Amino acid sequence: VVRGGGSIELAGASADALLVNGSGDGVDGTSSAVATWCRGADSILCTYDGVMEEKRRVDRAKTAEERGMGNEENLIKSAVRVAAREAVKAASRGAVKVAVLGAGEELMMDGKEKKKGGGLLQGLLGGKQLEVPETLGEALMGNVVVVRHGELFGASASSPESSPFIGGPRIEPTIRDMYTMRSIRIDPTIS
């Protein structure tokens, strides 16, 4: 990217900080930081990649009962959409907007099926909640290039040539059950 004359920057914030506005003036510190940081950007690229890994990381610290109650995946995706909306508002006019989505994510990107809601997140997090766009396409506003991908590593799970790791090689790999079961020996002659 640098050799081509461009630059790339990454940022992070907690999901609840992006979704809850405590100041009452319509923009909280986190959202205004996103807008300040992205001011004048020539392109915005947004993805939900890593949401499930973060959910699994958070779930490891929870009891089984707590895992069933939370909806971190929706919370994180909502925060990504809010950050994307703020970034696009601050980006330069005519900025290229790209959404990188999985094959089955947000199939209705046209924004015609709008739903009102969001009271649940406000009730859970407290404070004044910002309006959350329903899709990444709605958050990116206007002409959006959507790049979809399937499983990036190995054959499908139903294939005998599938990767032993769910989702391909990861920092914290998860082994498919069929590979774990291959290492178990059941001897019917012992009673």
Phi and psi in degrees as GROMACS dihedral restraints (atoms count N, CA, C in turn):
[ dihedral_restraints ]
;  ai    aj    ak    al  type     phi  dphi    fc
    3     4     5     6     1   -65.7    20    10
    4     5     6     7     1   -40.6    20    10
    6     7     8     9     1   -61.9    20    10
    7     8     9    10     1   -28.8    20    10
    9    10    11    12     1   -83.9    20    10
   10    11    12    13     1     2.7    20    10
   12    13    14    15     1    91.8    20    10
   13    14    15    16     1     6.4    20    10
   15    16    17    18     1  -107.9    20    10
   16    17    18    19     1  -174.9    20    10
   18    19    20    21     1  -148.2    20    10
   19    20    21    22     1   159.5    20    10
   21    22    23    24     1  -137.0    20    10
   22    23    24    25     1   138.9    20    10
   24    25    26    27     1  -134.9    20    10
   25    26    27    28     1   146.1    20    10
   27    28    29    30     1  -121.2    20    10
   28    29    30    31     1   148.5    20    10
   30    31    32    33     1  -138.0    20    10
   31    32    33    34     1   166.3    20    10
   33    34    35    36     1  -146.5    20    10
   34    35    36    37     1   154.2    20    10
   36    37    38    39     1  -158.6    20    10
   37    38    39    40     1   159.2    20    10
   39    40    41    42     1   -75.6    20    10
   40    41    42    43     1   148.7    20    10
   42    43    44    45     1   -61.8    20    10
   43    44    45    46     1   -43.9    20    10
   45    46    47    48     1   -67.4    20    10
   46    47    48    49     1   -30.5    20    10
   48    49    50    51     1   -66.4    20    10
   49    50    51    52     1   -31.7    20    10
   51    52    53    54     1   -78.6    20    10
   52    53    54    55     1   -27.0    20    10
   54    55    56    57     1   -93.0    20    10
   55    56    57    58     1   -21.6    20    10
   57    58    59    60     1  -112.7    20    10
   58    59    60    61     1   132.2    20    10
   60    61    62    63     1  -110.0    20    10
   61    62    63    64     1   110.0    20    10
   63    64    65    66     1   -89.8    20    10
   64    65    66    67     1   -16.0    20    10
   66    67    68    69     1   -81.8    20    10
   67    68    69    70     1   -23.7    20    10
   69    70    71    72     1    80.5    20    10
   70    71    72    73     1     0.8    20    10
   72    73    74    75     1   -99.7    20    10
   73    74    75    76     1     8.9    20    10
   75    76    77    78     1    96.3    20    10
   76    77    78    79     1   -19.6    20    10
   78    79    80    81     1  -139.7    20    10
   79    80    81    82     1   124.9    20    10
   81    82    83    84     1   -94.2    20    10
   82    83    84    85     1   177.5    20    10
   84    85    86    87     1   -60.0    20    10
   85    86    87    88     1   -40.9    20    10
   87    88    89    90     1   -68.3    20    10
   88    89    90    91     1   -46.1    20    10
   90    91    92    93     1   -64.5    20    10
   91    92    93    94     1   -39.2    20    10
   93    94    95    96     1   -70.1    20    10
   94    95    96    97     1   -29.8    20    10
   96    97    98    99     1   -66.2    20    10
   97    98    99   100     1   -40.0    20    10
   99   100   101   102     1   -61.1    20    10
  100   101   102   103     1   -46.5    20    10
  102   103   104   105     1   -62.6    20    10
  103   104   105   106     1   -42.3    20    10
  105   106   107   108     1   -64.0    20    10
  106   107   108   109     1   -43.7    20    10
  108   109   110   111     1   -67.8    20    10
  109   110   111   112     1   -34.6    20    10
  111   112   113   114     1   -93.8    20    10
  112   113   114   115     1     2.8    20    10
  114   115   116   117     1   -56.7    20    10
  115   116   117   118     1   124.3    20    10
  117   118   119   120     1    80.6    20    10
  118   119   120   121     1     6.7    20    10
  120   121   122   123     1   -62.9    20    10
  121   122   123   124     1   142.5    20    10
  123   124   125   126     1   -85.9    20    10
  124   125   126   127     1   -18.1    20    10
  126   127   128   129     1  -154.6    20    10
  127   128   129   130     1   152.1    20    10
  129   130   131   132     1  -129.3    20    10
  130   131   132   133     1   127.0    20    10
  132   133   134   135     1  -120.4    20    10
  133   134   135   136     1   124.1    20    10
  135   136   137   138     1  -126.2    20    10
  136   137   138   139     1   144.6    20    10
  138   139   140   141     1  -151.1    20    10
  139   140   141   142     1   157.5    20    10
  141   142   143   144     1   -95.7    20    10
  142   143   144   145     1     6.3    20    10
  144   145   146   147     1   -56.5    20    10
  145   146   147   148     1   131.1    20    10
  147   148   149   150     1    97.8    20    10
  148   149   150   151     1    -8.0    20    10
  150   151   152   153     1   -62.4    20    10
  151   152   153   154     1   -46.6    20    10
  153   154   155   156     1   -67.6    20    10
  154   155   156   157     1   -35.7    20    10
  156   157   158   159     1   -64.3    20    10
  157   158   159   160     1   -40.7    20    10
  159   160   161   162     1   -66.2    20    10
  160   161   162   163     1   -39.9    20    10
  162   163   164   165     1   -61.6    20    10
  163   164   165   166     1   -44.4    20    10
  165   166   167   168     1   -63.2    20    10
  166   167   168   169     1   -38.3    20    10
  168   169   170   171     1   -63.2    20    10
  169   170   171   172     1   -44.7    20    10
  171   172   173   174     1   -66.6    20    10
  172   173   174   175     1   -40.3    20    10
  174   175   176   177     1   -63.7    20    10
  175   176   177   178     1   -27.9    20    10
  177   178   179   180     1   -61.7    20    10
  178   179   180   181     1   -28.3    20    10
  180   181   182   183     1   -88.8    20    10
  181   182   183   184     1    -1.0    20    10
  183   184   185   186     1  -105.1    20    10
  184   185   186   187     1   159.1    20    10
  186   187   188   189     1   -79.0    20    10
  187   188   189   190     1   167.5    20    10
  189   190   191   192     1   -60.2    20    10
  190   191   192   193     1   -38.0    20    10
  192   193   194   195     1   -66.2    20    10
  193   194   195   196     1   -42.1    20    10
  195   196   197   198     1   -66.3    20    10
  196   197   198   199     1   -34.8    20    10
  198   199   200   201     1   -62.5    20    10
  199   200   201   202     1   -37.4    20    10
  201   202   203   204     1   -71.0    20    10
  202   203   204   205     1   -20.8    20    10
  204   205   206   207     1   -89.1    20    10
  205   206   207   208     1   -29.2    20    10
  207   208   209   210     1   -83.6    20    10
  208   209   210   211     1   159.2    20    10
  210   211   212   213     1  -135.3    20    10
  211   212   213   214     1    58.9    20    10
  213   214   215   216     1   -62.3    20    10
  214   215   216   217     1   -34.5    20    10
  216   217   218   219     1   -58.5    20    10
  217   218   219   220     1   -49.0    20    10
  219   220   221   222     1   -65.3    20    10
  220   221   222   223     1   -39.0    20    10
  222   223   224   225     1   -61.4    20    10
  223   224   225   226     1   -46.5    20    10
  225   226   227   228     1   -67.5    20    10
  226   227   228   229     1   -43.4    20    10
  228   229   230   231     1   -63.3    20    10
  229   230   231   232     1   -38.3    20    10
  231   232   233   234     1   -63.3    20    10
  232   233   234   235     1   -41.3    20    10
  234   235   236   237     1   -64.6    20    10
  235   236   237   238     1   -38.4    20    10
  237   238   239   240     1   -62.0    20    10
  238   239   240   241     1   -42.3    20    10
  240   241   242   243     1   -65.6    20    10
  241   242   243   244     1   -39.4    20    10
  243   244   245   246     1   -65.4    20    10
  244   245   246   247     1   -44.7    20    10
  246   247   248   249     1   -62.5    20    10
  247   248   249   250     1   -40.3    20    10
  249   250   251   252     1   -62.5    20    10
  250   251   252   253     1   -43.2    20    10
  252   253   254   255     1   -61.6    20    10
  253   254   255   256     1   -44.8    20    10
  255   256   257   258     1   -65.5    20    10
  256   257   258   259     1   -38.6    20    10
  258   259   260   261     1   -64.9    20    10
  259   260   261   262     1   -42.6    20    10
  261   262   263   264     1   -66.8    20    10
  262   263   264   265     1   -38.2    20    10
  264   265   266   267     1   -59.6    20    10
  265   266   267   268     1   -35.2    20    10
  267   268   269   270     1   -90.2    20    10
  268   269   270   271     1   -17.2    20    10
  270   271   272   273     1   -67.6    20    10
  271   272   273   274     1   162.9    20    10
  273   274   275   276     1   -66.0    20    10
  274   275   276   277     1   154.8    20    10
  276   277   278   279     1   -60.7    20    10
  277   278   279   280     1   136.6    20    10
  279   280   281   282     1    79.2    20    10
  280   281   282   283     1    14.0    20    10
  282   283   284   285     1   -62.5    20    10
  283   284   285   286     1   141.8    20    10
  285   286   287   288     1   -76.5    20    10
  286   287   288   289     1   129.2    20    10
  288   289   290   291     1  -116.6    20    10
  289   290   291   292     1   121.8    20    10
  291   292   293   294     1  -123.3    20    10
  292   293   294   295     1   130.2    20    10
  294   295   296   297     1  -111.2    20    10
  295   296   297   298     1   120.6    20    10
  297   298   299   300     1  -101.7    20    10
  298   299   300   301     1   111.2    20    10
  300   301   302   303     1  -126.3    20    10
  301   302   303   304     1   153.3    20    10
  303   304   305   306     1   -68.6    20    10
  304   305   306   307     1   164.4    20    10
  306   307   308   309     1   -57.4    20    10
  307   308   309   310     1   -33.5    20    10
  309   310   311   312     1  -104.2    20    10
  310   311   312   313     1     3.1    20    10
  312   313   314   315     1   -84.2    20    10
  313   314   315   316     1   134.5    20    10
  315   316   317   318     1    42.8    20    10
  316   317   318   319     1    63.9    20    10
  318   319   320   321     1   -67.4    20    10
  319   320   321   322     1   -26.5    20    10
  321   322   323   324     1   -96.6    20    10
  322   323   324   325     1    79.6    20    10
  324   325   326   327     1   -87.4    20    10
  325   326   327   328     1     1.8    20    10
  327   328   329   330     1   -81.1    20    10
  328   329   330   331     1   -11.8    20    10
  330   331   332   333     1    75.4    20    10
  331   332   333   334     1     8.0    20    10
  333   334   335   336     1   -74.0    20    10
  334   335   336   337     1   -28.9    20    10
  336   337   338   339     1   -97.1    20    10
  337   338   339   340     1    78.9    20    10
  339   340   341   342     1   -90.0    20    10
  340   341   342   343     1   139.0    20    10
  342   343   344   345     1  -119.9    20    10
  343   344   345   346     1   142.2    20    10
  345   346   347   348     1   -94.4    20    10
  346   347   348   349     1   141.0    20    10
  348   349   350   351     1   175.6    20    10
  349   350   351   352     1  -155.5    20    10
  351   352   353   354     1   101.5    20    10
  352   353   354   355     1    -4.4    20    10
  354   355   356   357     1   -62.8    20    10
  355   356   357   358     1   -29.9    20    10
  357   358   359   360     1   -61.3    20    10
  358   359   360   361     1   -46.9    20    10
  360   361   362   363     1   -64.5    20    10
  361   362   363   364     1   -38.6    20    10
  363   364   365   366     1   -64.3    20    10
  364   365   366   367     1   -42.4    20    10
  366   367   368   369     1   -65.7    20    10
  367   368   369   370     1   -37.0    20    10
  369   370   371   372     1   -72.9    20    10
  370   371   372   373     1   -39.8    20    10
  372   373   374   375     1   -97.0    20    10
  373   374   375   376     1   -19.8    20    10
  375   376   377   378     1    77.3    20    10
  376   377   378   379     1   165.7    20    10
  378   379   380   381     1    83.0    20    10
  379   380   381   382     1  -176.7    20    10
  381   382   383   384     1   -89.4    20    10
  382   383   384   385     1   121.4    20    10
  384   385   386   387     1   -86.4    20    10
  385   386   387   388     1   138.8    20    10
  387   388   389   390     1   -75.0    20    10
  388   389   390   391     1   154.1    20    10
  390   391   392   393     1   -69.4    20    10
  391   392   393   394     1   128.8    20    10
  393   394   395   396     1  -103.1    20    10
  394   395   396   397     1   123.0    20    10
  396   397   398   399     1   -61.2    20    10
  397   398   399   400     1   147.0    20    10
  399   400   401   402     1   -73.8    20    10
  400   401   402   403     1   -33.8    20    10
  402   403   404   405     1  -132.4    20    10
  403   404   405   406     1   163.4    20    10
  405   406   407   408     1   -65.9    20    10
  406   407   408   409     1   -34.1    20    10
  408   409   410   411     1   -62.9    20    10
  409   410   411   412     1   -40.7    20    10
  411   412   413   414     1   -67.0    20    10
  412   413   414   415     1   -38.5    20    10
  414   415   416   417     1   -65.7    20    10
  415   416   417   418     1   -37.3    20    10
  417   418   419   420     1   -79.9    20    10
  418   419   420   421     1   -11.0    20    10
  420   421   422   423     1    50.8    20    10
  421   422   423   424     1   124.6    20    10
  423   424   425   426     1    87.9    20    10
  424   425   426   427     1  -148.1    20    10
  426   427   428   429     1   -74.8    20    10
  427   428   429   430     1   120.1    20    10
  429   430   431   432     1  -125.0    20    10
  430   431   432   433     1   132.2    20    10
  432   433   434   435     1   -87.4    20    10
  433   434   435   436     1   122.8    20    10
  435   436   437   438     1  -107.3    20    10
  436   437   438   439     1   121.0    20    10
  438   439   440   441     1  -109.7    20    10
  439   440   441   442     1   120.4    20    10
  441   442   443   444     1  -107.4    20    10
  442   443   444   445     1   147.3    20    10
  444   445   446   447     1  -136.0    20    10
  445   446   447   448     1   152.5    20    10
  447   448   449   450     1   -98.6    20    10
  448   449   450   451     1  -159.1    20    10
  450   451   452   453     1   -63.9    20    10
  451   452   453   454     1   124.8    20    10
  453   454   455   456     1   -83.1    20    10
  454   455   456   457     1   -19.3    20    10
  456   457   458   459     1  -126.6    20    10
  457   458   459   460     1   128.3    20    10
  459   460   461   462     1    77.3    20    10
  460   461   462   463     1   175.3    20    10
  462   463   464   465     1   -78.3    20    10
  463   464   465   466     1   172.1    20    10
  465   466   467   468     1   -64.0    20    10
  466   467   468   469     1   160.1    20    10
  468   469   470   471     1   -60.3    20    10
  469   470   471   472     1   -28.2    20    10
  471   472   473   474     1   -79.8    20    10
  472   473   474   475     1   -11.3    20    10
  474   475   476   477     1   -82.1    20    10
  475   476   477   478     1   141.1    20    10
  477   478   479   480     1   -65.5    20    10
  478   479   480   481     1   -18.6    20    10
  480   481   482   483     1   -93.3    20    10
  481   482   483   484     1    14.4    20    10
  483   484   485   486     1   -66.2    20    10
  484   485   486   487     1   156.3    20    10
  486   487   488   489     1   -67.2    20    10
  487   488   489   490     1   145.0    20    10
  489   490   491   492     1   -69.3    20    10
  490   491   492   493     1   -13.9    20    10
  492   493   494   495     1  -104.5    20    10
  493   494   495   496     1   132.2    20    10
  495   496   497   498     1   -69.2    20    10
  496   497   498   499     1   124.9    20    10
  498   499   500   501     1    77.0    20    10
  499   500   501   502     1    10.6    20    10
  501   502   503   504     1    84.2    20    10
  502   503   504   505     1  -172.0    20    10
  504   505   506   507     1   -68.3    20    10
  505   506   507   508     1   129.5    20    10
  507   508   509   510     1  -133.3    20    10
  508   509   510   511     1   170.4    20    10
  510   511   512   513     1   -62.5    20    10
  511   512   513   514     1   -43.5    20    10
  513   514   515   516     1  -118.6    20    10
  514   515   516   517     1    86.3    20    10
  516   517   518   519     1   -68.7    20    10
  517   518   519   520     1   147.9    20    10
  519   520   521   522     1  -115.8    20    10
  520   521   522   523     1   123.1    20    10
  522   523   524   525     1   -86.0    20    10
  523   524   525   526     1   136.5    20    10
  525   526   527   528     1   -63.9    20    10
  526   527   528   529     1   145.7    20    10
  528   529   530   531     1   -59.3    20    10
  529   530   531   532     1   -36.4    20    10
  531   532   533   534     1   -62.7    20    10
  532   533   534   535     1   -30.5    20    10
  534   535   536   537     1   -77.4    20    10
  535   536   537   538     1   -35.7    20    10
  537   538   539   540     1   -65.2    20    10
  538   539   540   541     1   -42.0    20    10
  540   541   542   543     1   -67.4    20    10
  541   542   543   544     1   -25.1    20    10
  543   544   545   546     1   -64.3    20    10
  544   545   546   547     1   -25.3    20    10
  546   547   548   549     1   -86.9    20    10
  547   548   549   550     1    -1.6    20    10
  549   550   551   552     1   -95.5    20    10
  550   551   552   553     1   131.6    20    10
  552   553   554   555     1  -112.6    20    10
  553   554   555   556     1   128.4    20    10
  555   556   557   558     1  -113.6    20    10
  556   557   558   559     1   118.9    20    10
  558   559   560   561     1  -104.2    20    10
  559   560   561   562     1   109.3    20    10
  561   562   563   564     1   -72.8    20    10
  562   563   564   565     1   -13.4    20    10
  564   565   566   567     1   -81.2    20    10
  565   566   567   568     1   -17.3    20    10
  567   568   569   570     1   -89.0    20    10
  568   569   570   571     1   129.7    20    10
